[in-house]
Amino acid sequence: MNNPLGAPSAGALAGPGAGLGLDDATPLAREAADHVQLAARVERTQRFDRPADTRIFVVANQKGGVGKTTTTVNVAAALAMRGLNVLVVDLDPQGNASTALDIPHAEGTPGVYEAVVEGDDVVDLVQTCPEHPTLDVLPASIDLAGAEIELVSLVARESRLDKALQSYLDVRERAGRRVDYVLIDCPPSLGLLTVNAMVAGREVLIPIQCEYYALEGLGQLLRNIDLVRAHLNPRLEVTTILLTMYDARTNLSAGVAQEVREHFQDKVLRTAIPRSVRISEAPSYQQTVLTYDPTSSGALSYLEAAREITVMAKRLED
């Protein structure tokens, strides 16, 4: 199957600079050349096209430490910076997405718990990210930690987030402020909160770490997605795979990337997110890497990945 986004061949995955006449150059020179090319591609697109309808992404992978939250907040920020209206739903009780977007989420802060468990209107709970006026956040507090247990006894427990979210999206639509993208940051588990996300979502974005254990447990995630599609949400599809923590200096990263691309084909974004100190540092300053260090390889990679996601929208609509 051909990749309409131009996924590189296995040879191209050998490392930065491949095919650029830099094979004999130092790794640092190849990295610098790749950075210049990436910056030029990002600079060419200052505004992303709006999708025909709101796209609702579930960012899921039950394996911890693969970059779910990092991907959620940085892709969301990239979309907002390029002129789109975005909503982030922080469904992880740790509230890391809320932290990175500088949203208060101390214990008792109204947020996703009140929407899912108590049935409050989302429009009264969202907060706007200080850095990005078109990026809203439904925050998570530690109160959400008990939601898994409380949801068990509630009516329509699997679809409570879907109901709350659709009501909010309708309000925004009627107000002439349609949300273009919703990104739901899931906890690293396959419990009721994640099931709620999958019932509310339409697309699944799976970050896959370029490490030895990357594919371990992925089969179980895909089986759960199939179960949700069969019994609760037939519209749910895995549309996007993003390679994270890619280290072009190692054969391991290239090998994992090649295996993932061979298995998932055109669902894998061409852009891989590099292993980056800047990406790791940004949340400690309550920022995304796009505002913390806009010219870093991490920031440029997330901008390019977000652009690919918007381009993919056209293919899905066709």
Backbone bond lengths (Angstrom), bond angles and torsions (degrees), N, CA, C in turn:
res aa  C-N    CA-C-N  psi(-1)  N-CA   C-N-CA  omega(-1)  CA-C   N-CA-C  phi
1 M - - - 1.478 - - 1.524 109.43 -
2 N 1.330 117.50 131.15 1.456 121.11 179.83 1.508 110.76 -80.24
3 N 1.319 115.80 143.61 1.451 120.88 178.23 1.518 109.37 -91.88
4 P 1.349 118.88 114.10 1.457 120.74 -178.30 1.516 112.78 -64.40
5 L 1.334 117.08 -18.41 1.451 120.51 178.55 1.521 111.40 -90.41
6 G 1.341 116.27 0.07 1.448 118.87 176.25 1.500 113.51 78.78
7 A 1.336 118.87 45.17 1.456 121.76 179.67 1.511 109.50 -58.23
8 P 1.342 118.50 135.68 1.450 120.87 -176.70 1.509 111.80 -69.67
9 S 1.306 115.39 153.90 1.452 120.69 177.01 1.510 109.67 -72.40
10 A 1.353 115.88 172.03 1.458 120.07 179.44 1.516 110.55 -58.14
11 G 1.371 116.41 -35.87 1.453 119.24 179.17 1.514 112.03 -64.31
12 A 1.338 115.11 -36.33 1.458 118.86 -179.66 1.497 112.17 -69.03
13 L 1.339 116.43 -20.49 1.458 120.08 -179.38 1.515 112.21 -81.43
14 A 1.326 116.77 -2.00 1.453 119.34 -177.35 1.520 111.75 -62.80
15 G 1.331 117.16 -24.28 1.455 119.25 176.39 1.509 110.82 154.18
16 P 1.338 117.55 169.12 1.447 121.57 179.85 1.520 111.00 -59.80
17 G 1.303 116.15 144.96 1.440 120.30 176.84 1.499 113.91 89.86
18 A 1.346 118.17 -7.11 1.452 120.30 -178.84 1.521 109.37 -60.42
19 G 1.322 116.34 131.37 1.457 120.68 179.02 1.510 114.27 79.08
20 L 1.359 117.56 6.51 1.450 120.51 -178.41 1.519 111.90 -107.44
21 G 1.336 115.68 9.81 1.438 118.97 -177.95 1.511 112.58 76.72
22 L 1.348 116.65 19.20 1.461 120.52 -176.73 1.521 112.14 -113.06
23 D 1.340 116.55 18.29 1.448 119.65 -174.29 1.518 112.58 -59.20
24 D 1.349 116.46 -30.75 1.458 120.00 -177.31 1.520 112.16 -95.72
25 A 1.309 116.48 0.20 1.457 119.68 -179.45 1.519 110.18 -78.40
26 T 1.319 115.39 170.05 1.462 119.83 178.43 1.523 109.34 -74.49
27 P 1.347 117.84 156.54 1.473 120.26 176.31 1.518 112.39 -54.89
28 L 1.337 117.11 -35.71 1.463 120.35 -179.73 1.523 110.94 -66.01
29 A 1.348 116.52 -39.18 1.460 119.94 178.83 1.519 111.07 -67.06
30 R 1.330 116.68 -41.71 1.459 120.09 178.24 1.526 110.78 -62.99
31 E 1.339 115.93 -41.00 1.462 120.33 179.43 1.523 110.89 -63.99
32 A 1.340 116.75 -40.39 1.465 120.82 179.44 1.531 110.70 -65.04
33 A 1.335 116.20 -41.76 1.469 119.95 179.33 1.518 111.10 -63.77
34 D 1.330 116.60 -41.54 1.467 120.61 178.06 1.518 110.97 -63.36
35 H 1.332 116.44 -39.38 1.466 120.84 -178.78 1.529 110.23 -63.35
36 V 1.316 117.09 -42.57 1.463 121.58 179.52 1.527 110.41 -62.78
37 Q 1.338 116.34 -43.61 1.470 119.68 179.37 1.524 111.47 -64.51
38 L 1.347 116.87 -41.98 1.463 120.61 179.96 1.523 110.31 -64.00
39 A 1.327 117.08 -43.14 1.464 120.97 179.50 1.521 110.97 -60.90
40 A 1.331 116.29 -39.06 1.466 119.96 179.30 1.522 111.29 -66.14
41 R 1.341 117.33 -40.83 1.475 120.43 178.87 1.518 111.02 -64.52
42 V 1.316 116.66 -42.08 1.467 120.92 -179.55 1.520 110.46 -65.13
43 E 1.319 116.29 -40.75 1.461 121.03 -177.32 1.529 111.91 -64.45
44 R 1.325 117.16 -28.78 1.464 120.47 -176.99 1.525 113.04 -68.94
45 T 1.333 117.85 -23.66 1.465 120.64 -176.93 1.526 109.52 -117.08
46 Q 1.322 116.29 102.37 1.456 121.31 -177.56 1.535 112.62 -96.39
47 R 1.331 116.24 -9.38 1.463 119.33 178.89 1.518 109.31 -148.03
48 F 1.327 116.31 133.56 1.462 121.60 -179.91 1.522 109.66 -92.96
49 D 1.332 115.67 147.26 1.462 120.92 176.01 1.525 110.89 -71.41
50 R 1.319 115.31 143.59 1.468 119.78 176.90 1.527 109.48 -77.93
51 P 1.318 118.06 142.31 1.465 119.96 175.08 1.521 110.16 -72.84
52 A 1.326 116.38 160.15 1.465 120.82 -179.60 1.528 110.80 -63.87
53 D 1.328 116.79 -35.54 1.470 122.47 178.30 1.521 108.74 -135.60
54 T 1.316 115.64 164.69 1.461 120.36 177.39 1.532 110.30 -60.28
55 R 1.326 116.37 128.76 1.466 121.20 176.19 1.526 108.71 -100.10
56 I 1.318 116.37 126.74 1.468 121.34 -177.19 1.519 108.57 -112.72
57 F 1.326 115.98 111.08 1.453 122.56 -178.33 1.526 111.51 -101.11
58 V 1.322 115.08 135.73 1.452 121.63 169.27 1.526 106.43 -102.12
59 V 1.321 117.13 118.41 1.468 120.73 178.99 1.528 106.44 -95.81
60 A 1.327 115.81 105.37 1.465 119.62 -168.46 1.522 112.20 -136.58
61 N 1.306 114.52 145.58 1.461 124.97 169.99 1.516 105.17 -177.49
62 Q 1.347 116.94 116.79 1.453 117.40 -174.06 1.512 113.25 -70.52
63 K 1.328 117.23 -11.62 1.455 121.06 175.34 1.523 108.24 -75.83
64 G 1.315 117.53 129.35 1.449 120.98 179.67 1.526 111.74 -78.72
65 G 1.320 115.43 157.17 1.455 120.45 174.01 1.506 116.25 75.79
66 V 1.336 117.86 19.70 1.469 120.00 -178.52 1.529 112.40 -98.21
67 G 1.327 117.07 -4.69 1.458 120.20 177.56 1.514 114.66 101.00
68 K 1.337 118.12 26.56 1.473 120.34 179.70 1.529 110.98 -61.98
69 T 1.324 116.02 -55.49 1.463 120.14 -177.09 1.523 110.90 -66.72
70 T 1.316 116.99 -42.69 1.462 121.20 178.28 1.516 110.48 -58.48
71 T 1.314 116.22 -43.33 1.462 120.85 178.58 1.523 111.10 -66.04
72 T 1.318 116.98 -44.57 1.469 121.29 -179.38 1.519 111.25 -56.71
73 V 1.334 117.04 -52.95 1.465 119.71 -173.02 1.530 111.96 -72.14
74 N 1.322 117.08 -35.73 1.466 118.73 -177.32 1.524 112.36 -77.56
75 V 1.326 117.43 -38.05 1.467 119.35 174.62 1.533 109.39 -65.10
76 A 1.331 116.58 -42.26 1.466 120.60 178.92 1.529 110.76 -60.33
77 A 1.334 116.46 -45.26 1.462 120.62 179.82 1.529 110.94 -64.35
78 A 1.334 116.56 -39.77 1.465 120.31 179.46 1.521 110.85 -63.01
79 L 1.329 116.89 -43.85 1.464 120.53 178.72 1.522 110.77 -63.05
80 A 1.343 116.55 -41.92 1.465 120.50 179.84 1.525 111.38 -66.18
81 M 1.320 116.80 -38.71 1.467 120.69 -179.85 1.525 112.17 -66.47
82 R 1.322 116.02 -22.37 1.464 120.05 -179.44 1.528 111.47 -103.21
83 G 1.345 116.52 25.58 1.451 120.56 166.62 1.516 117.48 93.54
84 L 1.339 118.62 11.88 1.461 120.68 -177.59 1.526 111.18 -106.09
85 N 1.337 115.39 154.41 1.463 121.82 176.03 1.528 108.93 -90.25
86 V 1.328 115.55 125.66 1.461 120.58 -171.42 1.527 109.80 -130.73
87 L 1.341 114.89 143.69 1.465 121.95 172.28 1.517 108.69 -124.01
88 V 1.324 116.96 128.39 1.464 122.58 172.99 1.521 108.07 -105.56
89 V 1.331 116.51 126.77 1.458 122.24 174.79 1.527 107.28 -105.50
90 D 1.313 116.37 113.10 1.465 121.58 -178.59 1.527 108.08 -89.01
91 L 1.318 116.07 102.37 1.458 120.74 -175.43 1.523 112.35 -102.38
92 D 1.313 116.71 9.86 1.464 121.70 179.12 1.529 108.89 -100.65
93 P 1.349 118.06 122.84 1.471 120.53 -178.55 1.526 114.30 -55.84
94 Q 1.339 117.51 -22.19 1.461 119.45 178.40 1.526 111.55 -69.74
95 G 1.319 116.95 -22.95 1.464 120.60 175.46 1.514 114.78 68.65
96 N 1.322 117.57 26.45 1.466 119.49 -177.01 1.526 113.17 -66.28
97 A 1.330 117.40 -34.70 1.460 119.64 177.22 1.531 110.39 -63.88
98 S 1.320 116.24 -40.09 1.467 120.30 177.39 1.528 110.73 -62.90
99 T 1.316 116.46 -39.93 1.459 120.48 178.46 1.526 111.09 -62.07
100 A 1.327 116.46 -48.64 1.466 120.71 -176.40 1.522 111.97 -63.33
101 L 1.332 117.02 -27.52 1.463 120.74 -179.01 1.526 112.01 -98.08
102 D 1.343 116.35 11.73 1.470 123.23 175.65 1.527 111.96 59.77
103 I 1.336 114.73 44.19 1.466 121.44 178.53 1.521 109.03 -108.72
104 P 1.331 119.55 125.05 1.468 121.21 178.36 1.525 110.69 -59.73
105 H 1.317 117.00 134.43 1.470 119.36 179.84 1.528 111.44 -150.00
106 A 1.329 115.54 36.70 1.460 119.63 176.77 1.526 110.09 -64.92
107 E 1.324 115.85 163.42 1.465 120.73 179.45 1.528 109.78 -52.78
108 G 1.331 115.23 130.89 1.456 120.37 -179.19 1.520 114.27 93.72
109 T 1.331 117.50 -8.29 1.468 120.34 177.30 1.524 109.69 -70.62
110 P 1.323 118.70 124.23 1.473 120.38 179.88 1.526 110.95 -60.99
111 G 1.322 115.37 138.01 1.459 118.82 -178.50 1.510 111.66 -170.72
112 V 1.323 115.67 -139.26 1.461 120.88 -172.96 1.531 111.86 -65.46
113 Y 1.330 118.09 -29.08 1.471 120.26 177.29 1.532 109.95 -60.41
114 E 1.324 115.98 -47.82 1.467 120.09 -178.82 1.527 111.06 -64.42
115 A 1.338 117.01 -33.93 1.463 120.29 -179.92 1.519 111.71 -71.17
116 V 1.337 116.81 -43.95 1.463 121.01 -172.95 1.528 112.45 -84.56
117 V 1.305 117.15 -43.32 1.468 120.52 -174.63 1.529 111.56 -90.08
118 E 1.321 117.34 -44.22 1.469 120.34 -174.70 1.528 113.20 -96.23
119 G 1.329 118.02 -10.96 1.462 120.65 176.04 1.503 115.63 79.31
120 D 1.340 118.46 20.04 1.465 120.80 178.98 1.534 110.36 -70.36
121 D 1.336 116.44 156.51 1.462 121.26 179.03 1.522 110.56 -71.70
122 V 1.316 115.48 131.45 1.467 120.59 -179.53 1.519 111.58 -62.42
123 V 1.335 117.03 -33.62 1.461 120.34 -177.84 1.528 111.30 -58.95
124 D 1.330 117.98 -25.59 1.465 121.78 178.97 1.522 112.59 -88.72
125 L 1.322 117.31 -4.26 1.466 121.14 -172.22 1.525 113.82 -113.83
126 V 1.337 117.61 -21.95 1.467 119.99 -176.30 1.528 110.77 -71.37
127 Q 1.318 114.58 150.36 1.458 122.26 175.39 1.528 108.40 -126.37
128 T 1.320 117.07 148.82 1.457 121.73 -179.45 1.524 110.09 -92.72
129 C 1.328 115.97 134.12 1.458 121.71 178.61 1.531 109.54 -65.38
130 P 1.337 118.52 127.94 1.473 120.90 -177.69 1.525 113.42 -59.18
131 E 1.324 118.10 -32.53 1.468 121.86 -176.47 1.530 112.86 -82.22
132 H 1.335 116.50 -22.90 1.469 119.93 -173.54 1.537 109.30 -135.50
133 P 1.304 118.56 102.57 1.474 122.06 -175.40 1.524 114.36 -61.54
134 T 1.337 118.75 -23.41 1.468 120.41 -179.25 1.527 112.28 -99.18
135 L 1.338 116.07 14.34 1.466 121.09 178.83 1.523 109.43 -115.15
136 D 1.322 116.89 113.03 1.463 122.46 177.45 1.521 110.31 -105.15
137 V 1.323 115.77 154.11 1.464 121.52 -175.65 1.522 109.82 -133.72
138 L 1.334 115.28 132.15 1.458 121.23 168.64 1.521 105.34 -98.46
139 P 1.347 117.46 102.12 1.469 119.99 -168.43 1.521 113.96 -76.85
140 A 1.327 113.78 163.10 1.467 121.14 174.64 1.522 108.53 -116.42
141 S 1.313 116.33 140.46 1.459 121.20 172.54 1.524 108.24 -119.93
142 I 1.317 116.01 175.67 1.465 120.28 -179.28 1.524 111.13 -63.39
143 D 1.342 117.50 -17.58 1.467 121.41 177.27 1.528 111.14 -57.88
144 L 1.337 116.01 -26.19 1.454 120.51 -177.33 1.534 112.42 -69.89
145 A 1.339 116.45 -15.01 1.463 119.98 -177.32 1.525 112.03 -61.21
146 G 1.323 117.44 -31.13 1.458 120.60 -179.52 1.519 113.99 -91.48
147 A 1.323 116.33 1.05 1.462 119.56 -174.71 1.516 112.77 -65.71
148 E 1.333 117.25 -34.68 1.463 120.46 -179.70 1.527 110.57 -55.07
149 I 1.334 116.29 -42.90 1.472 121.21 -178.57 1.521 110.40 -73.40
150 E 1.337 116.54 -43.14 1.460 120.50 -177.45 1.526 112.46 -66.95
151 L 1.324 116.72 -31.33 1.462 120.16 -178.82 1.524 112.89 -68.02
152 V 1.320 116.71 -26.34 1.468 121.14 -174.95 1.523 111.71 -55.67
153 S 1.320 117.55 -38.36 1.460 120.96 -174.37 1.534 113.62 -93.45
154 L 1.334 117.27 0.29 1.461 119.76 -175.85 1.526 111.87 -89.38
155 V 1.322 115.36 151.79 1.465 121.51 177.45 1.534 109.64 -69.42
156 A 1.326 116.61 138.84 1.468 122.52 179.45 1.519 110.51 51.60
157 R 1.318 115.95 49.16 1.461 121.35 -172.26 1.528 113.24 -61.96
158 E 1.327 117.80 -29.04 1.466 120.31 -176.89 1.531 112.85 -79.48
159 S 1.321 117.68 -18.34 1.465 119.85 -172.49 1.527 113.89 -115.94
160 R 1.304 117.58 17.00 1.470 119.81 -176.35 1.532 111.75 -70.44
161 L 1.311 117.16 -37.88 1.462 118.88 176.63 1.521 110.57 -67.12
162 D 1.313 117.37 -40.58 1.463 121.53 179.49 1.523 110.44 -58.68
163 K 1.318 116.72 -46.22 1.463 121.31 -179.72 1.530 110.98 -61.25
164 A 1.349 115.85 -46.27 1.461 120.32 -178.53 1.529 110.92 -65.74
165 L 1.316 116.31 -40.41 1.461 120.74 -177.22 1.522 111.55 -69.77
166 Q 1.327 116.94 -44.33 1.465 119.26 -179.63 1.524 111.69 -63.31
167 S 1.324 116.91 -36.52 1.455 120.73 177.12 1.532 110.59 -62.51
168 Y 1.329 115.90 -42.26 1.471 120.50 179.19 1.525 111.16 -65.99
169 L 1.325 116.24 -43.79 1.467 119.81 -179.50 1.525 111.28 -63.09
170 D 1.328 116.51 -35.88 1.468 120.37 176.89 1.522 111.14 -64.56
171 V 1.343 116.33 -40.71 1.464 120.64 178.74 1.523 110.24 -62.24
172 R 1.323 116.31 -44.44 1.461 120.63 179.73 1.532 111.34 -64.69
173 E 1.323 115.66 -39.78 1.474 120.08 179.87 1.527 110.49 -62.45
174 R 1.335 115.51 -46.43 1.465 119.34 -179.02 1.522 112.02 -65.57
175 A 1.328 116.45 -27.89 1.466 120.53 -179.90 1.528 112.07 -83.83
176 G 1.345 116.53 0.73 1.457 120.19 179.94 1.512 113.71 76.69
177 R 1.331 116.88 20.33 1.474 121.65 -179.37 1.532 109.20 -127.28
178 R 1.318 115.19 57.25 1.465 120.01 -175.52 1.530 111.39 -57.47
179 V 1.323 115.34 138.71 1.466 121.01 174.14 1.526 107.88 -80.59
180 D 1.333 116.58 128.92 1.464 120.60 -179.36 1.529 112.02 -85.46
181 Y 1.325 115.49 -41.30 1.469 120.56 -177.63 1.530 110.38 -135.67
182 V 1.325 114.76 135.54 1.463 122.17 170.96 1.522 106.96 -117.25
183 L 1.326 116.77 129.17 1.458 121.27 175.81 1.521 108.62 -120.66
184 I 1.328 116.30 121.01 1.455 122.11 -178.39 1.522 108.87 -104.32
185 D 1.322 116.29 114.60 1.465 121.74 -179.97 1.527 109.48 -86.66
186 C 1.329 116.19 113.57 1.467 121.24 -174.89 1.527 112.27 -90.70
187 P 1.331 116.89 153.66 1.468 119.71 172.15 1.529 110.08 -71.40
188 P 1.336 117.69 160.71 1.471 120.34 180.00 1.527 112.21 -78.86
189 S 1.313 115.85 62.96 1.462 121.56 -179.72 1.523 107.80 -158.49
190 L 1.330 116.05 173.53 1.464 120.18 178.40 1.532 109.97 -118.69
191 G 1.337 116.24 40.93 1.452 121.43 -178.63 1.517 112.95 -87.59
192 L 1.335 115.57 -162.42 1.463 121.30 -174.85 1.534 113.34 -65.81
193 L 1.331 117.22 -30.95 1.457 118.76 178.00 1.538 110.50 -65.86
194 T 1.322 115.89 -43.34 1.459 119.65 178.26 1.521 110.85 -66.92
195 V 1.334 117.29 -38.16 1.469 120.46 176.66 1.522 109.95 -62.36
196 N 1.341 117.49 -41.10 1.461 120.91 176.34 1.527 110.94 -59.52
197 A 1.320 116.15 -40.50 1.463 119.93 178.53 1.517 110.64 -63.46
198 M 1.327 116.75 -42.71 1.468 120.14 -177.69 1.521 112.39 -70.36
199 V 1.312 117.53 -30.01 1.465 119.92 175.47 1.529 110.02 -72.26
200 A 1.328 116.60 -35.44 1.466 120.54 -179.98 1.518 112.17 -77.78
201 G 1.332 117.91 -25.72 1.454 121.67 -173.93 1.515 113.46 -83.32
202 R 1.314 114.08 167.82 1.463 121.99 174.35 1.525 110.88 -120.29
203 E 1.326 115.54 -27.19 1.461 121.08 179.64 1.531 109.54 -132.24
204 V 1.323 115.67 149.25 1.458 120.88 176.44 1.521 108.75 -112.76
205 L 1.318 115.24 128.42 1.456 122.70 173.13 1.522 107.01 -108.15
206 I 1.331 117.35 119.05 1.462 121.41 -177.46 1.526 109.27 -111.12
207 P 1.342 117.67 111.39 1.468 119.34 171.75 1.532 108.48 -77.56
208 I 1.326 116.51 131.75 1.455 121.63 179.31 1.518 109.00 -122.80
209 Q 1.306 115.63 119.78 1.454 122.11 -179.63 1.531 109.96 -72.37
210 C 1.314 116.67 137.33 1.474 121.13 -179.64 1.535 110.11 -82.63
211 E 1.324 114.92 64.92 1.464 121.78 -179.88 1.519 109.34 -134.49
212 Y 1.331 115.49 171.01 1.457 121.73 -173.51 1.527 112.41 -57.52
213 Y 1.340 117.25 -41.15 1.461 121.01 -175.91 1.531 112.67 -90.33
214 A 1.324 116.84 14.75 1.467 120.52 -172.53 1.518 113.26 -56.15
215 L 1.332 117.39 -42.80 1.457 120.62 -173.80 1.518 112.84 -90.92
216 E 1.335 116.34 -2.48 1.459 119.38 179.92 1.532 109.44 -69.99
217 G 1.287 117.30 126.09 1.459 121.49 -179.30 1.511 113.74 86.84
218 L 1.333 117.18 -10.08 1.458 119.59 -179.60 1.526 111.34 -65.81
219 G 1.338 115.85 -34.54 1.462 119.63 178.22 1.511 112.01 -60.74
220 Q 1.342 116.67 -39.76 1.467 120.37 178.77 1.524 110.69 -65.58
221 L 1.327 117.17 -39.96 1.468 120.73 177.42 1.520 110.36 -60.92
222 L 1.320 116.85 -45.57 1.464 120.66 -179.37 1.528 111.54 -65.30
223 R 1.337 116.54 -36.63 1.479 119.30 176.67 1.528 110.62 -65.28
224 N 1.326 117.28 -39.85 1.464 120.09 178.05 1.521 111.54 -65.55
225 I 1.326 116.42 -38.12 1.464 120.19 176.62 1.527 109.73 -62.40
226 D 1.333 116.22 -41.54 1.474 120.15 177.94 1.522 111.20 -62.65
227 L 1.337 117.13 -39.00 1.467 121.01 179.01 1.526 111.01 -65.32
228 V 1.324 116.03 -44.24 1.467 119.92 178.81 1.525 109.77 -63.01
229 R 1.322 116.83 -41.45 1.464 120.38 179.77 1.528 110.95 -64.44
230 A 1.324 116.15 -38.29 1.462 119.95 -176.95 1.523 112.33 -73.14
231 H 1.322 117.71 -34.06 1.467 119.99 -170.82 1.535 115.44 -114.06
232 L 1.340 117.27 -22.92 1.462 118.45 -171.64 1.526 114.62 -127.94
233 N 1.327 117.84 -34.03 1.458 120.13 -173.54 1.528 110.35 -148.73
234 P 1.317 117.60 86.01 1.471 120.85 -177.01 1.526 113.92 -65.61
235 R 1.330 117.30 -13.03 1.468 120.14 -178.82 1.525 113.06 -85.93
236 L 1.315 117.63 -6.33 1.469 121.04 -176.03 1.520 111.35 -75.09
237 E 1.343 116.61 130.97 1.459 121.47 179.53 1.528 110.10 -141.54
238 V 1.315 116.17 143.12 1.459 120.61 170.32 1.529 106.86 -79.16
239 T 1.314 116.76 110.39 1.471 120.56 -176.29 1.519 112.97 -111.33
240 T 1.337 117.33 -21.62 1.460 119.38 -168.76 1.523 111.29 -139.79
241 I 1.326 115.69 128.34 1.469 122.38 173.60 1.522 106.97 -119.66
242 L 1.325 116.70 130.10 1.460 121.11 179.46 1.524 109.56 -121.54
243 L 1.327 115.71 123.21 1.462 121.12 177.17 1.519 109.01 -80.88
244 T 1.333 117.02 127.47 1.466 121.67 -178.11 1.524 110.18 -120.32
245 M 1.336 115.08 163.06 1.470 122.88 178.43 1.525 111.54 53.83
246 Y 1.327 114.94 41.59 1.462 121.49 -179.01 1.521 109.71 -79.91
247 D 1.316 116.15 127.30 1.465 122.42 178.40 1.519 107.98 -117.19
248 A 1.314 116.42 102.06 1.460 121.05 -174.35 1.519 113.12 -65.95
249 R 1.334 117.26 -11.57 1.467 119.54 -179.15 1.526 112.57 -81.99
250 T 1.321 117.06 -9.70 1.458 119.54 -175.43 1.524 111.86 -113.56
251 N 1.330 114.99 144.29 1.461 120.47 175.17 1.528 110.90 -68.70
252 L 1.346 116.56 -27.20 1.464 120.47 -178.83 1.521 110.91 -61.78
253 S 1.334 116.88 -48.94 1.463 120.12 179.96 1.526 110.84 -61.07
254 A 1.328 116.50 -43.83 1.460 120.12 179.55 1.514 111.15 -63.04
255 G 1.347 116.59 -38.78 1.460 120.25 179.83 1.515 112.64 -66.94
256 V 1.340 116.40 -44.21 1.471 120.13 178.26 1.524 109.76 -64.08
257 A 1.327 117.07 -43.37 1.462 121.01 179.65 1.527 110.82 -59.78
258 Q 1.312 116.39 -43.94 1.461 119.98 -179.76 1.525 111.24 -63.38
259 E 1.343 116.28 -42.72 1.467 119.91 -179.90 1.525 111.33 -63.47
260 V 1.331 115.95 -43.14 1.463 120.24 179.51 1.531 110.83 -63.89
261 R 1.329 117.21 -42.28 1.460 120.56 -179.51 1.530 111.44 -66.31
262 E 1.326 116.55 -37.94 1.464 119.41 179.01 1.525 111.08 -66.47
263 H 1.339 116.77 -35.29 1.468 120.12 -177.54 1.523 112.01 -78.98
264 F 1.350 117.28 -45.35 1.464 120.87 -172.78 1.528 113.86 -98.57
265 Q 1.329 116.25 -7.34 1.457 121.27 173.72 1.534 112.88 55.08
266 D 1.340 116.62 -124.38 1.460 120.66 -172.18 1.518 114.11 -77.80
267 K 1.315 117.92 1.85 1.466 120.07 175.41 1.531 111.76 -80.13
268 V 1.333 116.70 -15.96 1.460 121.17 -177.53 1.527 109.67 -85.61
269 L 1.322 116.27 125.83 1.457 119.40 177.36 1.520 109.66 -65.63
270 R 1.316 115.07 144.41 1.461 119.58 178.91 1.529 110.50 -64.13
271 T 1.325 116.15 -38.03 1.458 121.14 -178.75 1.522 110.71 -76.47
272 A 1.330 115.77 129.42 1.462 121.58 172.91 1.524 107.90 -108.00
273 I 1.334 116.16 141.60 1.460 120.07 -179.19 1.529 109.08 -85.25
274 P 1.317 117.80 122.94 1.465 119.74 -175.69 1.529 112.49 -75.46
275 R 1.311 114.87 158.27 1.463 119.93 170.02 1.526 106.77 -68.08
276 S 1.331 117.09 123.46 1.469 119.83 -170.70 1.523 111.39 -146.08
277 V 1.322 115.24 130.53 1.464 120.82 176.14 1.519 110.22 -64.80
278 R 1.329 117.00 -37.69 1.464 120.92 -178.68 1.528 111.67 -61.66
279 I 1.322 116.69 -41.02 1.466 120.18 178.16 1.515 110.25 -60.93
280 S 1.330 116.98 -39.95 1.467 121.55 -179.12 1.517 112.07 -72.02
281 E 1.328 116.95 -33.37 1.462 120.91 -177.03 1.525 112.85 -75.16
282 A 1.318 117.13 -34.56 1.466 121.19 -170.62 1.530 114.83 -52.65
283 P 1.364 119.79 -46.05 1.471 118.55 -177.38 1.532 113.94 -61.00
284 S 1.331 117.83 -26.72 1.467 119.41 179.84 1.522 111.60 -68.73
285 Y 1.336 116.10 -16.50 1.460 121.62 175.15 1.530 110.97 -104.25
286 Q 1.331 116.25 13.91 1.468 123.53 -178.61 1.528 110.80 54.32
287 Q 1.335 114.38 47.50 1.455 120.95 179.59 1.524 109.81 -139.79
288 T 1.324 114.70 161.60 1.459 120.11 166.60 1.527 107.03 -86.48
289 V 1.321 116.21 164.82 1.462 118.75 179.99 1.527 110.73 -67.14
290 L 1.334 117.53 -20.83 1.461 120.49 -178.91 1.522 112.34 -68.94
291 T 1.321 118.04 -28.42 1.461 120.37 175.75 1.527 111.14 -99.05
292 Y 1.317 116.66 -28.18 1.465 120.70 -178.99 1.527 111.22 -69.88
293 D 1.324 117.47 -43.88 1.464 121.88 178.20 1.527 108.62 -149.71
294 P 1.331 117.50 81.89 1.473 122.11 -171.54 1.523 115.03 -60.77
295 T 1.335 117.79 -24.02 1.468 119.77 -177.37 1.523 112.82 -97.67
296 S 1.319 117.72 2.76 1.468 120.49 -178.88 1.521 110.32 -71.90
297 S 1.325 115.35 160.89 1.466 120.07 179.44 1.523 110.92 -62.57
298 G 1.332 117.65 -34.08 1.461 120.90 178.94 1.513 112.26 -65.47
299 A 1.339 116.70 -44.57 1.460 120.79 179.92 1.530 110.82 -64.94
300 L 1.317 116.41 -45.60 1.461 120.16 -179.84 1.526 111.32 -64.17
301 S 1.333 116.99 -37.30 1.472 120.51 -179.78 1.520 111.32 -66.92
302 Y 1.327 117.35 -40.78 1.468 119.13 178.61 1.533 111.39 -68.98
303 L 1.310 117.85 -35.46 1.469 119.89 175.13 1.527 110.88 -62.85
304 E 1.329 116.33 -42.92 1.463 119.94 179.96 1.524 110.95 -69.04
305 A 1.339 117.23 -38.64 1.473 120.08 176.82 1.523 110.72 -62.58
306 A 1.335 116.84 -41.60 1.466 120.62 178.12 1.522 110.73 -63.05
307 R 1.338 116.78 -39.44 1.468 119.68 177.27 1.527 110.41 -61.36
308 E 1.322 117.01 -42.98 1.461 120.43 178.52 1.520 111.57 -60.52
309 I 1.327 116.11 -38.54 1.475 120.24 179.19 1.528 109.81 -62.94
310 T 1.337 117.04 -40.35 1.474 119.23 179.79 1.525 111.09 -70.43
311 V 1.321 117.07 -34.45 1.464 120.16 176.69 1.523 109.96 -66.72
312 M 1.343 116.13 -38.02 1.459 120.98 179.16 1.525 111.02 -61.62
313 A 1.327 117.13 -27.97 1.464 120.54 179.93 1.522 110.45 -58.19
314 K 1.323 117.00 -39.45 1.466 120.79 -179.34 1.527 110.70 -64.83
315 R 1.340 116.01 -40.34 1.473 119.37 179.63 1.529 110.67 -65.07
316 L 1.337 116.97 -40.79 1.461 120.64 -179.75 1.531 110.98 -67.84
317 E 1.335 117.00 -35.87 1.461 120.55 179.22 1.521 111.08 -67.95
318 D 1.341 116.43 -35.77 1.463 120.91 178.41 1.522 110.83 -69.88
